[in-house]
C-alpha cells in the first residue's frame, strides 16, 4: 500500500527501519502493470481475472479472512487486497461486474459498497521479485529523510551485514538527523554541508493520578501564556480525560493537532513522553504523566482482531453423533440423492450392525456431535431398538433429581439479599482511564456485565473465561475498585503463592493513587505479618486482600466483605470449595479462568452461572508454535540455544521435585553459558520468592521448576517453554503452562516432551494432539469443550462422576436438563413438535452454489434451528450476499423452512401438499383451540374439513410453487389465529 501511494505521488510520511529500506519490491513499472483497478460496470473475463490474482501472489481459499486471499463461488469473487481494511466481494453477471462490496471477514456479510477496488500485487514470499527494487527507489529524490538515531547512519546493519552503511545508501538525499544530545550530530562532527540546530526542551512533572495538582498546574501554565496539550490514545480515552478535568473544574476542547490557538486541548494521538518547549510556548502531557506508565497501543484493523467463536465443535467424517430419536451413530458425510423426481441433501449416519440412516438436512436440529466420554469407545445404537429409549428415560429420571438441586441453588440466589452497588463514581473513571492497554470489545463487554451484576440486588455469580493474557485481571480490578468505592472489602483468592505475589503487585500499583489498603496473605508473609493482615480484615482497615487458600482459614473473618474474586477455581480442593460456598451465599462472586473445567463450563452453559467470554487477542499477539518431541538432549539443547541467542528466557518444567536437581544439572551441562536457577513448592518461602524475583527481573536465563509457574507469571522476555513428560499433565494444565510464553510480539515456542521410547497412553495422546491442533489465539474455550469431550462433565452439583453425559452426549444432556428444570419450575414444557413438510418441489443447497461441505452443513444447521420468519429472512439475505442469487432449489428450501417454522408455532406434526389440497396433522400438544377450529371450519364453506382426529384437509392453490407456498402460509396463519 505504501508503494502504491508513493507511485501516485500521494503526500505521505513513511516510517521505516533500515532493514525495511532494503526489503525487495517489484519495480515501479512492474508494480503499476500488475495493479488491477476494478469498478462496477467493467467488463472482465473472469478466467483472466483469476489468472491475474494468481500472478499477483494471491492464494485461493474456501473462505477469505486474511490479506492476500481470494475465493470463487459461482458469480461471486472475494478478494482481500491491502488497499482496503476489509475484503471485497465482486458480484458478476456473466463477464460484467455488477457490484463491489466490502464485507466483514468474521460474519462474511457485506457492510459497504465500493465505487472502485484496487487489487495491489503482493511480493512473493519464496524469493526476490524480478526488478529488485527497494523502498528508496519509490521515494522522490527531493523527499527529506529524517533519521531518528544518527548512529544508524554509520553503524553495521545486523539484519543484513552485506548491505552498505545507511549513510552510503542515502547519499545525495536531504538528511535531517534527530539527536537527543547536542553535539552528537553529523553537523557537530564537522561533516561537510551539515549544520546543527538546538531546540531547548524541558522535562515535565509526573502527576500519576493526582488530578487536583494537575488542575492547579494547568491553571498556572495558562496564566504564564503556555498552550497546554494532553494526548490520549483514542476518542474514548480523550472523552474520559475531559470528563476527569471537568470534575476538577477545568474545561478543555478536543483538537486535531498540537498546533492551534487553544490554551488547553486534548489531542488524540500517540506520544512516547511529555515535554515543554519554552521557545514555542508549548507544554505536552501524555497519559504517562497524567495517569502513570502506559503502554503504546495501536488499534488494529478489524479483520486482525480475531473472529468470534461461531461453533464449539466442527463435524468431521467418522465423528460420533447423537440423534434424539435413534441414539449414537457415526457420521459418514453429506449425500445428494434423488427421491422420486426430487433431489435433496441427506446426512448419512451409520448405526450398529451396519444399518444406515439418511437424515434429511431440514431435520439437522435433531442431531448433535457426541461430547461425553471417549468417542472411540462409544457403542453405536441399533436403529429401531428399545435400548436407546431406555437410556434416555434413565437419564431423564436422574436429571429430575439433579434439577431439584439446581432449583434449590437458583432459589437461594434469587432470595438472597445482595448488596446493590452504586453507579460508577468519578474515581471509578479515573481508575479505569489509568489502564495501560487498549481494551478489546469482549473485555469491555465483560466489564460492563460484571458491573451490571454488581449494581443489581441479587448476588453476582459470574464466570469470566478468556485466554491467558487476554485481560481477565482488569475485569477483576475494576469490579474490586467498585466494591471498595462503596465501602466494602474485596478478597481475591488465587491457587499459588507465586500468583498471589504477582496479583498483589498489580493491585497495589493500580490502587496506589487512591486511599485504599491492599494486602497479601500467603505463606510468603511472616506469621507476624499474617496476623496483622487478619486483624486488619476483621477491623475493616484492609480493603483488598490477595491470598491463597490461607484466606479460607477459620481465623480469617471480614468486617464487611462485598466481593470475592476467585482465580482458576478448579485448582482448589473440595474442602476449600465448601468454604467458598459459605461465602458465596451473601457476597458477589467473580470467577476467572483461562480453560474452564468441564463442570464449571457446564454450569455456565446451562445457565446456573452467568458467563462472559473474552476471545479477542491483544494487539500483535502471535500463536505459540507447539511441537511434540521425544525426550532428547539434542532437542533440548537446540531449543535452549535458540532462545538464548535472541536474548530471551526459558521455562523448563519438570514436575518431579526429587529429580529436579539432576534435571537442572543436565540443563546447565547442555548450555554452560546460561544462568540456570531452580524453583519448586517445597522450598522455603523466602528462598522461592527470591528465585522468582531473580527470574522475573531477568537475572537468570532458564528457570527449571515444577508446575508452580502454571498460573500468573507475566514475563514478556520468556518466549520458550519446555514441558518434560507432558503426557502426565491435564489438558487445562498444559494450556496454562503454554500460556506462560508468547505474551508479547515475538514468536514463542512450546516443546511438549514425551518419553524417549514414545510410549504414551491413548487419553494422553488425545490431550497432546488437542493442544497441538488448537494453537490459534483464543482457543482456550474450544479447548475446554475438547476437555469436556475427553473427560465428560461429571455431576455439576457434587464430587462424584457419573455416566449420564457419556450415555447421551453433552448437547442432548443439556436439553433434557433444561426441560427438567422448566417442568419442575412450573414453566411450559418444551414441545418436541418437529414438522415434516412434504411438497412437490425440491429444496437443497446445490454443491455448485455452496461448494464447501462444512459451510453447507453449517447453513443447514442454522436453517434447521430457525425459530421465526426473521431468522429465515436473514439467512436468505446472507446467502444472496455471500453466494449470489439463489438458485431455484435454494429458494425453495428457504420457503419450506418458512412453512416448517409456521407449522411448529401451531403444533403441526406433518403437512402433505399437492394437487390442490393439503393434509395437516396436528400434534396432541397443539395450541389450536378445538372449539374455535370447529367454528373456522364451519365458516370455510367446505374449504376446510376434518378427516379424522388431529387431521385436517384443506383446499389450497394449484399451479406454480409461489402460489402453493403462499396458500400454505395463509392456511397456517389462519390456524394460528384459532
Protein Blocks (a to p, Z undefined) as FASTA:
>chain_A
ZZmmmmnopacdddddfklmmpccddfklmmmmpccddehiacdfklmmmmmmmnopacd
fbdcbghiacdehjaccdddfkbcbdcddddehjacfbdcdddfklopafbdcfbdcddd
dddfkbccehiaafklmpcfklccddfblmlmmmccfklmmbccfklmmgoiacddddfb
ghiamklnopghiacddddddddddfehpamlmmmmmmmmmmnopacddddfblklmmmm
mmmmmmnopacdddfbfbdjbfbdcdedddfbdcddfknopacddfklmnopcddddddd
fklnopadfbfbdcdehiacddfklopaddebjcdddehjaccdddddddehhiacdddf
klmmmpccddfbdfklpccddehiaklmmmmmmmmmmmmmmmmmmmmmmmmmmmpccddd
ddddfklmmmmmmpcbdcdfklmmmmmmmmmmmmpmbdcdddddddehiopmmmmmmmmm
mmmmnopacddddfbfklmmmmmmmmmmmmmmpccddddddfkbcfklmmmmmmmmmnop
ambdcddfklmpmklccfbdcbdcdehkllpcfklmmmmmmmmmmmccddddfbdcfklm
mmmmnopaccdddfbdcehiacdddddddddfklmmmmmmmmmmnopacddddfbfklmm
mmmmmmmmmmmmbccddddfkbcfklmmmmmmmmmnopafbdcddfklmgopacfklccd
cdehkllpcfklmmmmmmmgokambdcdddddddfklpacfklmmmmmmmmmmmcghilm
mmmmmmmmmnonbjakbmbdcfklmmnojklmmmmmmmmmmmmnopacddfbdcddddfb
dcdddfklmmplklmmmmmmmmmmpcbfklmmmmmmmmmmmnopadfklmmmmmmmmmmm
mmmmnopabdcdeehiacddddfkbcbdfklmmmmmmmnnomaccfbghiacddddehjf
klmmmmmmmmmmmmmmZZ
